[in-house]
Amino acid sequence: MTFGNDRDDTPRRAQTIGIIFSFILLFIALSLSVMPVATLAAAPPPGTVATSPPGVTYARRLGGPPAPPVAAPAPPRVGQPVRLKVPTIFLDAVVQQVGLAPDGAMDVPSNFEETAWYQHGARPGEPGNAVIDGHVDSQRGKAVFYDLRKLARGDEIIVVGDDNVERRFTVMEMAAYPRDEVPLARVFGPTTGAHLNLITCDSTSAFDRTHGEYAGNLIVYAEAAAGKP
């Protein structure tokens, strides 16, 4: 028996194996060429820790711009005075509002039983000089501020506002001046504290019958009571 065909089988098997190997290499090359770049880049080297991109971290740390400051609401003004009380001399009177008289001086109450607050100045209880005046007497006798001279340092004065708040003041000083020597800056001028000044005529000074007025004024200086409205 002859096996003449056996010689021809070896080259044929080698050729077949070479073709199969070529297909395997081609498949591997195609697989690598279509693999996503992101997949290749996403795998970090062994032993490393993935971190957020610096730009993202920076933006998150900065956040948005700060909110604009909110302005605090202005505190409400104290009430306008409507009543004046001085317990030591049993005074309890209505407070009118006045401005300037034709001669440029502070005007006076329209009657002898009531007082008047200078409405262009400070309100009693707020920083500044609040001024209230009243008559000392009349042709019929005593007026609202007749007993003002009896006050002494430490006496209490109460002003009731139209906000129903009682604001308390303490008498600090009392002084009499000739009419043309009244210290207007001290009585009406600006000041940091809450002051109350009561003004009337000085009934111990000379009386000018021609003009129907006394030659001097009596002023009571008071300050807001510590720890009280």
TAVEN-V456695 format. One record per helix or strand. SS is the DSSP state (~ for helix, > for strand). FROM is the first residue (numbers start at 1). TO is the last residue. If there is no record, write none. Layout:
ss & from & to
SS & FROM & TO
SS & FROM & TO
This chain:
ss & from & to
~ & 6 & 34
~ & 37 & 42
~ & 54 & 62
> & 81 & 86
~ & 87 & 89
> & 91 & 98
> & 100 & 100
> & 106 & 106
> & 115 & 118
> & 128 & 133
> & 137 & 138
> & 141 & 142
~ & 148 & 150
> & 156 & 161
> & 166 & 178
~ & 179 & 181
~ & 184 & 188
> & 194 & 201
> & 207 & 208
> & 213 & 214
> & 216 & 224
